[in-house]
Amino acid sequence: MFWLALIVPVALLMLLRLFAADVYDAVIVWMTARWYQAVFQRLERGDRILDVGIGTATALVKNKAELLQRRLSVIGIDYEAAYVRKAEAVLKMADLWCPAPEGTEGYRSGEFYCRVLEKSIYDEGLSELCYEACDGKPQKGSSIPEDLRFDAVYFSGSLTVMPDPPAALIAVLPLMKSGGRVFITQTFQKKHSPLMAFIKPLMKYITTIDFGQLTTEEDLERIIARADCFETIENEPISNSINNHVQTARLVILKPKKA
């Protein structure tokens, strides 16, 4: 009986790991699809976006109409191989993993609607991401042309999942246009809870989803201050999302500080 009691949870965890990308969609997408909508509605027509921690891209695809209407182009990265594989399949099924037809307003020649790469924001050579949409390659030692940089960088619930959030913010700065913006959507605790701070990091061993560390609204302010390269221009609750006495889903928009 002891071995049976041990085998069952282990087998369940292995099954969850096997279908990790599907578990992610079932648990997360109902919420993050609304977050993508809130961000897309604040973007300018023809913007190019770097999506850091894109996951399975299912939430993005649920906002396909908004993406096409605004002529948006997205390069997504994620370090989870299972998520990246599913994202590619999801985008192909939605006819987004392909170049916009030649002459489409708002898109460069050969520019894809969306692409996803298995990368970490801490990897070297991230400047190559700016060339992905046009299949170009950076010249050694040269700076990235302004017109190839991203208009926006988006962290959808991913910033505080990362081991060093301030370093992640610093890493995206060279990839952005001078007038670019960083968008952060995430649920933030209204105050610190020692119990939740202990439980939250352990949830990935049960659900296979990394929810990161418990982060309060004050914690986010400290992360931005430690990066010391952005200023907050907007910080507000996301309508029709989580908002209760414990936590709130918020949209935070940053812009680079002036040199």
Secondary structure, DSSP 8 states (H G I E B T S, - for coil): -HHHHHHHHHHHHHHHHHTHHHHHHHHHHHHHHHHHHHHHTTS-TT-EEEEET-TTSHHHHTTHHHHHHTT-EEEEEES-HHHHHHHHHHHHHTT-SSB--TT-TT--TT-BSEEEEE--TTSS-GGGGGGGGGT----TT----GGGSEEEEEEES-GGGSS-HHHHHHHHGGGEEEEEEEEEEEEEESS--HHHHHHGGGGHHHHS----S--BHHHHHHHHHHH-SEEEEEEEE-TTS-BSSSEEEEEEEEEE---
